[in-house]
């Protein structure tokens, strides 16, 4: 995905920002920092990017590498999920299309997300096979108890 002076790409757990400079870059020329979710990249003391990230990252897990005049900064996402954009207010992408094209393993998800996906898959399977979901069984049980209590009250 291309924007102003950078391109970006992502995996489920990290995001990479690529900057092409006009001349070759030395590691001593580069400064990369994330403060209050604002990514600042400077080369030769010239600020190349200073923008608020779309979502939080783990500040002490910043990795960058140089290949000639190309700088690639990789940030670890605080929450493993697909991002619509690298920075707030920048062009968004359709994350549902990313999820369709990439095979995300349940093991990549945090426990809460994994439980939710597993529940959705279970319910989908139950509906496809005509079985009742746990929630439907629970509701039936509650209705039986409610009906019993009405008869006992008469």
C-alpha positions in Angstrom: 0.0 0.0 0.0 1.5 3.3 -1.1 1.0 6.7 0.6 2.8 10.0 0.5 6.5 9.2 1.1 6.2 5.6 2.2 4.7 2.2 1.5 3.4 -0.2 4.1 2.5 -3.8 4.4 1.4 -6.0 7.3 1.2 -9.4 8.7 -1.3 -10.4 11.4 1.2 -9.5 14.1 3.3 -6.8 12.7 3.4 -3.8 10.3 6.2 -2.7 8.0 6.8 0.9 6.8 9.2 1.2 3.9 10.8 4.6 3.0 12.9 5.2 -0.1 15.5 8.0 0.4 17.2 10.0 -2.4 20.7 8.7 -1.4 22.2 5.7 0.3 21.5 5.5 4.1 23.9 4.7 6.9 22.6 3.3 10.2 24.0 6.4 12.0 21.8 8.6 9.8 18.6 6.9 11.0 16.4 7.7 14.0 13.2 5.7 14.6 10.9 6.2 17.7 7.3 5.6 18.7 6.0 7.9 21.4 2.3 8.0 22.3 1.5 6.0 19.2 3.3 8.5 16.9 5.9 7.0 14.7 8.7 9.3 13.9 11.3 8.4 11.3 14.2 10.8 10.5 17.1 10.4 8.2 20.1 12.8 8.4 18.0 14.7 11.0 15.3 15.3 8.4 11.9 14.1 9.6 10.5 11.7 6.9 7.5 10.5 8.8 5.8 11.9 12.0 2.3 10.4 12.1 -0.1 8.8 14.6 -0.3 5.1 14.0 -3.7 3.7 13.3 -3.4 1.3 16.3 -0.9 0.8 19.2 2.4 -1.1 18.8 4.8 -2.5 21.3 7.3 0.4 21.6 10.3 -1.6 22.6 9.9 -4.1 19.6 11.0 -1.8 16.8 13.2 -3.4 14.1 14.6 -1.5 11.2 16.9 -2.5 8.3 18.7 -0.6 5.5 19.3 -1.8 1.9 21.0 1.0 0.0 18.6 3.9 0.0 15.7 1.8 1.3 14.7 1.8 5.0 12.2 -0.8 6.3 10.8 -0.3 9.8 8.9 -3.2 11.3 6.7 -2.7 14.3 5.0 -5.4 16.5 1.3 -4.8 16.9 0.0 -4.7 20.4 -3.2 -6.5 19.4 -2.9 -9.1 16.6 -5.3 -8.0 14.0 -5.5 -6.6 10.5 -5.2 -2.8 10.2 -7.2 -0.7 7.8 -4.4 1.9 7.6 -0.9 2.4 8.9 -1.7 5.9 10.1 -4.8 7.7 11.3 -6.4 9.8 8.5 -4.6 8.0 5.7 -6.2 5.9 3.0 -7.9 2.7 4.3 -7.9 -0.8 2.9 -10.6 -3.4 3.1 -9.4 -5.7 5.9 -12.0 -8.4 5.0 -10.2 -8.9 1.7 -6.9 -9.3 3.5 -8.4 -11.9 5.8 -9.8 -13.8 2.9 -6.4 -13.9 1.0 -4.3 -14.7 4.1 -4.7 -17.9 6.0 -4.7 -16.8 9.6 -4.3 -19.6 12.1 -6.4 -19.7 15.3 -3.0 -20.0 17.1 -2.2 -16.5 15.9 -5.2 -15.0 17.8 -5.3 -14.0 21.5 -7.3 -16.3 23.7 -10.4 -14.1 23.7 -10.5 -13.7 19.9 -9.8 -17.4 19.5 -12.7 -18.4 21.7 -15.0 -16.1 19.8 -13.9 -17.5 16.4 -14.2 -21.1 17.7 -17.8 -20.3 19.0 -18.7 -18.8 15.7 -17.3 -21.8 13.8 -19.2 -24.2 16.1 -22.5 -22.3 15.6 -22.0 -22.2 11.9 -21.4 -26.0 11.9 -24.5 -26.6 14.0 -26.7 -24.5 11.7 -25.3 -26.3 8.6 -26.0 -29.8 10.2 -29.3 -28.8 11.7 -28.0 -29.3 15.3 -28.9 -26.9 18.1 -26.3 -24.6 19.4 -25.4 -24.4 23.1 -27.3 -21.2 23.4 -30.4 -22.7 21.8 -30.3 -25.6 24.1 -29.9 -23.3 27.1 -32.8 -21.2 26.0 -35.0 -24.4 25.6 -34.0 -25.4 29.1 -35.0 -22.0 30.5 -38.3 -22.1 28.6 -39.1 -25.5 30.2 -38.3 -24.2 33.6 -40.4 -21.1 33.0 -43.4 -23.3 31.8 -43.0 -25.6 34.8 -43.0 -22.7 37.3 -46.2 -21.3 35.7 -47.9 -24.7 36.1 -46.8 -24.9 39.7 -48.1 -21.5 40.4 -51.7 -22.3 39.3 
